[in-house]
Amino acid sequence: MKNFQQDLQQRKQNGLYRQRKILSSPQGREIIINGQRVLNFCSNDYLGLANHPRVKQSFIEAAQQYGVGSGAAHLVNGHTAAHHALEEELADFCGYPRALLFSTGYMANLGVAQSLCTKHDSIIEDKLNHASLLDAANISQARLLRYLHKDYQSLSNKLERCHSGEKLLCSDSVFSMDGDEVDILQMLKQSKKHDALLMIDDAHGFGVLGEQGRGSLNHQQIKASDVSVYMATLGKALGTAGAFVAGSEALIETLIQSARCYIYTTAMPAAIAEATRSSLQLLTTENWRQQSLNENINYFKQLANQSELNLLDSNTAIQPVIIGDAKQAAYISEQLLHKGLHVAAIRPPTVALNTARLRVTLRADHTRDDIEQLVNEISHLINGH
């Protein structure tokens, strides 16, 4: 019989044991975690919308109108006017004919792969794709081929090995642990050359990249009609919860008919949908948030480079500082917390062996003083003075 306790002890010895911290405040520039007020450098609430007064008010008013739980799946009687309006607004915002809500980004990715692919097909993915995309390929029973990270010759070689069945090419737009961006034009060229369906997971690009936060396609000047399947999440830049898939009328109808994790899941509360509608409006009416975020990213990179921190090549809100050793990364994260700075240590198997890191995520409402304090403390801890 498997010895769970022994396995857990081994994790601890290897510096890979994970523990939850208890949050007792809203998400924000400052949060209270484990009873301590700290500066928050590890939230995906990039624009500070999770605790925005208008977003909260929309949630409260919708809860008064619709109640809390939606009570059923979308295809039974859980699909409210709020859900429907949000889908239409998301589709319009992203430049697609239709959009479909899912309860999580994980479920959206599973739903796409399971609906569109069978064991006779192939799914081709970047080695550093999010776990949900990799799991989606496995649940679909399609053949999974993984190419070297952002290596488009490696991608071409994998595509050439697909001689039968349909091909689905999937990639993150912004890679969640490295913060770098995919070259969507290169992906598009390869998908057209090899007659593959292209899917972009824009979880970390939607809301922060492109004009008015319209996402990575807009940011890289790619027409929506060129990318067959577009997925983005609502729990990051938009500050709420859930996800959506956008695409053609036929794609969305196919998902409604066959995506098991859409059909057999209770719809998200209508209050979340209404709150998200307000977040979507704020992307355009309070566009200063994206500008402020970009200024903070540039300032952090400037100071980190001056302090010779080992940064990866990222221009997004995700700024990894490579430490290498998992135990050392965990130790530095703990010490930063003692000093009032919350920065997550990311360790294997989330990232490759010997690439453990501090995953710094910047927000629109961080101040220059916040960023200076962060870089100074990380530098002192790494350099030992």
N, C-alpha and C positions, 0 to 999 in steps of 0.2 A: 504494500500500500504506500502511496506517495507520502513522503514526509514533508508536510507544508512548513513546519517550524524550522526544519533544517534549511530549506530553500530560502526562507525569509532571513535567517541568520546569515546565510551566504551573501544575500543582497546587501545586508548592512555592512558586512566586512569589505565588500567591493565598492562601497560608497554609492550604491544604486538604489537604496531604500527610499521610498517616496512617502511623504506624510502630508496630510491636509492641514492647512491653516484655516482658522475660523474668522471669517469676515463679519464685522458687526456694524458696518456703515455702508452707504451707497458707494458704487464705483466713483472714483474721482481722482483728482491730482493728489489729494491726501486721502488715505483710508485708515480705518482702525482694524488691525488684524492681530489676532491673539491678544487683544486688549491694548495694543500699542499703536499709537498714531504714527504713520510712516508716509514718506513720499512714495508714490506708486509708479514703478517703472516696469511693470510686467502685466499690464492690462491691454486687451485688444480694443478697449473703448477709446480708440484713437482720437475721436473728435469731441469727447466729453458729452455725448448725447444720452448716455444711460441714466443720468440723473437730471436731465434738462426739464425745467418746469413745464414746458408745453407738452413734452412727450409724456410726462407723468400725468398731467391733467387729462390728456386724451385717453390714457389707460383707465383712469378713475371713472371718467364719464362713460366709457364703453362698458366697464364692469357693471355700472349702474343699469345700463340698457340691456346688456346681453347676459349678465351674470358672470360667474368665474369660468367654469368648465364649459366646453362646447358640446359635450354630451354624446358625441358620436363622430364617426369618420365623415370626411367630406362627402362621400357618396351616399351616406344615409341621410342625416339631417344636420350635420355639423358645419356645413358650408354657409356662413352668414354673408350678409351684404358687405360687412367689413372686410372679410377675406376676399370677396370678389372684387371689390373696389381696389384693394391693395394689389392684387394680381394685375389688374388692368393698368394701374399707375406704374408698377415696376416694369411691365412690358414696354410701355410708352417711354419711360425714362431710359431704358437700355436700348431702344430701337428695334424691338422684336414684336412680331404679331401677337404672341401669347406668353404668359408666364404661369407657373404652377407652384404653389406654396408647399413646402415640406416642413416637418416639425424640427428637423436639424439638418445641417449640412451633410453630416455623415449619412443620414437616411436619403438625402437627395442623390448623393453619389451612388449609393447602393441601388436605388431605384432606377437610375439611368442604365447602369451596366446590366442589371438583371432583366430590364425590359428590352434592351436593344441587342443583347448578345446571347448566344447559346454556346454549347460546347464545340460547335463547328466553326466558331469565329475566333478572332484574335484581338486582344487589347494590348496596346503598345504604350508604355508609360516611362516617364523620366524616373531615374533611380531615386531621386529625392522627393517624389510626389508624397502628398499627405497620406497617412495611414488609411483614411477612408477610401481613397481612390484605389489603393492596392487591395484592400479588403473587398471593395466592390468588384474588382476583376475576379477575385477568387470565388465570390458568391455566385457570379454569373456562370461559372464553370468554363468560361472561354480560356483559351491559351493566353497566358500573360507573358509578354516580352518586355524587358526593362533595358533601356538604353542609358549610356553614360550621361551624367548630368549636363544638360544643355549642350550636348555634343550631337550636332545635327547630321554628321556623317555616320555616327553610331546609330542614330535614329533611322537613317536611310537603309543601313545594313539590316536592321531588324525588320523594317517594312518589306524588304525584298525577300525575306524568308517566309512571308505569309502568302501561300500559293492558293489557298482555298478559303471559302467563307468570307464574311464581312470583316472589316477592320475598323476599330475604334481607337483613335489616337487621343490620349488624355494627358493634360499637364496642369499643374498649378500655374497661375499667372505670377504670383509672388510666393516664393517658397518660404514656408512658415518658420523654418529654423535657421535659414541662411539669409532671408530677406532680399535675395536677388530676384530679378525679373526674367521671365522667359521671353525669347524673341518670337512673338506670335507670327510675324511675317514668315519666318523660317518654318514654323510649324505648319502654316497655311500652304506654303510651297510644297512641303513634303506630303501633306494630306492630299493635295490635288494630284501630285505626280503619281501617287500610289493608290488613288481612289479610296481614301480612308475618310471616315467621318471624324471631324475634329471637335473635341470637347475641351473647354477652358474652365477651370475652377478658379474663380476670382474672389475667393474668400477674403484675402488680405489686400485686394486692390479696389474692390467696390466701395465707393463712398469717399476714398482718399485720393485715388489717382484719376486723371482725366478732368475735363472741363466740368465744373460743378460736382465733382466726385462720381462721374458716370462710369468710371472703371477702367480697367486695363485696355480694353479694345479701343475706347476713345483716346486714351493716353498714348497708345501706339498707332493711332490713326488707321485702325482696322474697321472695315464695315461690318456691322452686326450680321448681315446676310452671308458673310464669308465663314462665320463660325457657327456650325450647325447646332451645337449644344453649349449653352452658357449657364454656369451655376455660380451663385454668390450667396453669402450668408448675411443674416440680419443682426446677428449677435456681436458683431465686431464694430465696424465704423458706425453703423446705425444705432447701436446701443440697445437693441431689444432682444429678440430670440427667433430662431427658425432660419429658413433658407428658401431659395426659389430656383427653379430651372426655367430658363427662357429659350424660346426657339420658335419654330414654325407651328402653324395650326396643327399639322399632322403629327409633329413630334409630341406636342402637349397632349393631344388626344390619345396618342399611343401610351404615354405615361399614365394617364387617367385610367385607361383600360387595363394596364398590365403591371404597373409598378406596385409590387406587393407591400412595400413599406409606405406607400401612399394609401392604398385601398384599405389596408387592415390596421390603420392607426387613427386614434382619435385626433381630430383637428386641433391645432393650436388654439388657445383661447382667443376669442374675438377681440378682447382688450389688447392683446399683443399686436394684432393686425392694425388696430386703430392707432396705437402708439407708433408703430412703424410708419404709418402714413404721415404722421407729423414729423418723424425723423427725416423722411424722404423730402418733405417740403423744406426742412431746415438746411439740407445740403445746398440748396440754391439760395435761400434767403439769408443764410449766415455763412457765406462762402469764405469769410475770413478764417474760419476754422482750418480749412485745408492749407491756406497760406501760412498760418501760424505754425501748423505742424511741419510744413516744409522748412520753415526758418529754424525750427528746433532741431530737425534732422541735420541740417547743414552745420549748425552750431556745435552739436554733439560730435559730429565727425571731425570738425576742425580741432576741437579740444582733445579728442581721443588720439588723433594723429600727432598732435604736439606732445602728448604724454606717451607716445609710442605704444599705445594699446594695440593688441593684435586683432584688428577688425577684419571682417569679411567684406567683400565688395558689394555693398548694399546701399541703395539710395532711398530706401523706404523707411517706414517707422520701425521696422525690425532691424536692430543693430546688434549682431552677436559679437561678443568679446571672447575670443578663443582662449581657453585656459589649458585644455589638453587633458589633464588628469581629473577623473570624476570626483575623487575625494577632495581635491584642492578646490574644484569649482563649487562643491557643496559647502566647503568651509568658508570660502569668500562670500558666498551668498548669505550664510548665517551671520558672518561678521558685519556685513552691510546692514542686515536687519537690525542688529544691535545698535547700529549707528543711525537708525531711522530711515533706511532706504530699502525698499522691497524690490529685489531683482531676482528672477528665477534662475536657478542653475539647471541647465538641460544636459542630461547625461545619457549614455547608451541604455537601452537600445533605441531611444528616440533619435539619437545622432550616432554617427560612426564611432568606433573605438578610438580613443585618444583625441577626440575632438569635443570633449565636454566644454561647455561654454556658459557665460552669463548672457541670457537673452534679454537685452535691454529693449524695451518698447517705449517709444516716445509718444507724447500726447500733445494736442493742440494747446492745452492750458498749462504745460510746464513753463516755468520761468527760466531765465538765463541763470539765476542763482541756483535753481534746482539742478540744472545740468552741470554747472561748475562743481557743485558739491559732489555729485555722482562721480564725475570723472576723477576728481581729486581723491576721493575715498577708494575707488577701484585701483587707481595708480599706486596709492600707498600700500594697499593690501598685496598687490602683485609684486611690488618691488621691495616690500618688507621694511618700509620706513615711513 
